[in-house]
């Protein structure tokens, strides 16, 4: 009877933790997917039920596949992440109510360590992208000066937009319409910022997608056409790129007098924005190339 009990338990365990996707030599198990989905629901204060699970299952699995690809690439390097950085990130997504979050994770039979490992991987990935591409991220100081001079000399008031973003990696095999609908449903359910923090591949995800205040003159014509008609609090339709889907939200809008703006501070903000845009571009491109050369098997 004892042997039968052990065999039975082992069988149940294998069913509950079966391999659902292989990414090269790494695997994604049903438990990992369950852990990912439920920690996302708990961190966004949503009820764990089948309807909510179904809404984010696809994006959660895609996120885990990207995570495994990043882990494979990061295994070639030696990056260490301080524990306080992981805890700070946990505090930011749980609105400083970390103890309650941990309690819910334990009560739900989930693994906090798995979730922390994901955060650790994402922070390592940011360091990897910075180390590889920092020399390529060069901002022409004279061009920034010319842009600033043009802004200040041609208008007394400057229109600024406070923008947030969600960016999702897109592959040829993906169903774009289904992905867009899933993202919209998630935004409607938990809000733009929480969705950005949970599923966006952009470097801004760690700040809930926030890009800060951006001068309208610094935006491309394409982005300006998308942002300009939006009311404060609204988000755009999907902007489909060659390898990504982008959503933008207008969080706020203001008119500032060019005479009252601190030009040095403003210049630093513009340089930081441009650098972040370039790092984000390199990050997405790097991940996309790796994904195209990675064997992914669905079980």
N, C-alpha and C positions, 0 to 999 in steps of 0.2 A: 504493500500500500504506500509506503514511504517513497519507494522508487517511482511508482506511478504518479504520485503527487509532484515529485521533482520534474519528471518528464512533462507532465501536464503544464506546470508553471513555465518551463522552458519554452514550450510550444506557444503558449499565450504571449510570452515576452517577445518571441520572434515575430509573431503576427503584429503586435503593437509597435514593433520597431523595425519594420522591414525597409530595405533599400528601395527608394522610389526613383532616384536619379544618380547616375555616375558621371562625375566630372573628372575626366582623366583618371588618376589614381585615387581620387577622393569620392566620398559618397555622401548623399543626402538621405537621411532616414525619415520615416514617417514621424518619429518622435521629434526630430529637429524641426520639421515643418509645423507640427502641432505647437512646439515651443515658440517658434517664430510668430505664428498667427496669434496665439493667446497672449504673449507678452506685448504684442502690438495693441491688442484690444484692451489689455489691462492698463498699459501706459497712457492710453487715450480715454480711459474711463468709460469704455463701452462694455455692454453685457456680452458674455461669452455664450453665443447661441449660434445655431446652424446658419441663420440668415446672414449674420455678421461674418462668420467664418467664410461663407461662400463668396462674399464681396471682396475679401482681400486675399483669398487663397492663391490666385494666379500671381498677383504682384509679390506676395510673400515668397513663393517658390522661385520666381525670377530673381528676387533679391538674394536668396540663398545661393543660386547658381553663380551670380556675380561675385558673391562673397568667397565661394570656393575657388574661383578663378584668381581672385586677388590673393588668397592664401597660397596657392601654388606659386604665383610669381614672387610673393614676399618671402617664401622659403629660401630664395636665392640670396637674401640679404639678412642683415643682422640689426634690426631695429628693435628698440626697447621702448615701451610706453609706461610712464609712471602711473601708479595706481590712482593717485589723486586726480589725474586728468579723466580717468574713466568714471570716478565717483562724481566729479563735477558735471560730466555729461549726463549721468543718471539723474542728478539733482535737477538739471535743466529740463529734462523731459517729464519729470514727475512733480514739477512745480514745488521743489524742495520737500516734498512729502515722501522721501525715500523709504522710510521705515514702513509706511503703509503699503508701498509698492512691493517691497520685499515680502511682507506678510501675505499679500495676495498671491504672489508667485509661489510661495511655499504651500499655501492652502490649495492651490490649483494643481499641485504635483508637477510643477515646471522647474526648469533649471535656470537659476540666476547666472550661473557661471557660463552657460552657453551664450546667454545674452551679452554678458560682459566680454566674452571672446569676440563677438561680432563687433562691438564698439572698439575693442583693441585693434582688430584687423582694419577697420575703417580709418582709425587714427594713424596706423602704420602706413596705410596706402597714401594718405595725404603727405606723409614725410617722404615716401618713395617718389611721388610725382614731383615734389619740390626739389629733391636731390638730383633727379634726372634732368629736369627742364628749367631749373633756375637760371642757367646761363642763357637760355633762349628767350627768357621773359625780360626783354629790354624795352623800356619805355623812353622814347625820344623826348628829352626834356624841352628842347626847342619847339617841338610840335605842340606840346602841352601849353607852353607859353603863348604860342600863336593862337591856339584855340581859346585860351582864357582872355587874351586881348580882344579877340573878335567878339566874345560874349559880352564883355564889359563895355566895349565902345559902341556897340550897335543897339543896346537896349538899356533902359533905366531899371526895368524889372526882369527878374529871371524866374521862369516857371520851373519848379522842381517837383519830381515825383518820388514818392517812397514806394519802392517796388519789392515784391517777393516773387520767388520762382520755384517751380517744380520741374525737374528734368528727368526723363526716363530714357534709358538706353533702348534703341529700336533695332531689331534684327530683321532680315529679309523674310524670315519664316513667321514673324509675329503677325497676329491679327490686329492691325492698327485700330480699327473701329471698336473692337472688344476692349483693348487696352485703354483707349480714351474714355469709354463708358465706365470702366472700372475705376479709373482715377477720378472722374467726375462724381461718381457715387460715393467714393471715399471722402472727397472734399465736402460734399453736402452733409455727410454723416458726422465727421469729426473736425472739419474746418481745414482751411488751406495750410496753415502753419504746421499743424500736427501731421498732415499728409506729407508735407515737404520733409519734415524731420524723419519720417518713417520710411519713405520709399524713394525720395529724390537721390540721384547719383551726383548731383552738383556739390561742390565744396561748400556751398551756402547751407546745405542741409543741417549742418551742426548748429546753425543759427536760425533754424526753422524757415529757411529759404530767404531770409531777409538780406536784401542787397543795399539797404540804406537809401539815403536821399541822392537822387541822380538828376543832374541838370538836363532839361529836355534837349538842349543842343548837343549833349554828349551821346545821345541815343542814335542808333542807326535809323534810317528812314522807315525800314520795315518794322522795327520795334515801336517806334513813335506812332505809326499808323495803328498799331494794336492797342497801345496804352491810352492814347489821347481820347478816344470815345468812352472809355470806362469811367464809371462813377466810383467814388471812394468806397472800398469794400468789395467791389466786383472783381472777378477774374476773367481772363481772356478765354477764347476758344483755343483748342490745341494748335500749336505752331509746329508743323511737322518738318524736321530737318532730314539730312541724309542718313543720320544714324541715331536720331533722338526725337522725343516728343517733349515740347516745352509748353508750360502754362505760366502766365504772368498775372500777378494780382496787384492792383493799385491800392496800397494800404493808406496812402494819404497824398495830399497835393497842396502846394503852397506857392505864393509869389513872394520873392525876396528882392529887396533893392540891391542892385549891384554895388552900390556905394557902401552898404552896411556889411557886406560879406567879407570875412577874413580871408584874403586871397591866398595866404600861405597855407592855412588850414584846408581851404577849398582845393588847392592844388594837390595836397597830400591825399585827400579823399579821392580825387580823380585818378591819381596814379595807382592807389590801392585798388580801386574798382577795375581799372584796365588790367592790372596784374592778375587779379582774381579771375577775370574773364578768360585770360590766356591760360592760366593754370587749369581752369575748368575745362577748357577746350582740349588741352593736352591730356588731362585725366580721362575724359570720355573717349578720345581717340586711342589712347593706350589700352584702355579696357576693351574697346571694340575690336582692336587688332588681335588681342589675346583671345577674345571670345571666338573670333572667326577661325582661329587655329587650334581651338580646344575641342576635343571629342566629348560630346555631351550625349549620354544615353539615358532615355526615359524607360524605366522598368514597368 
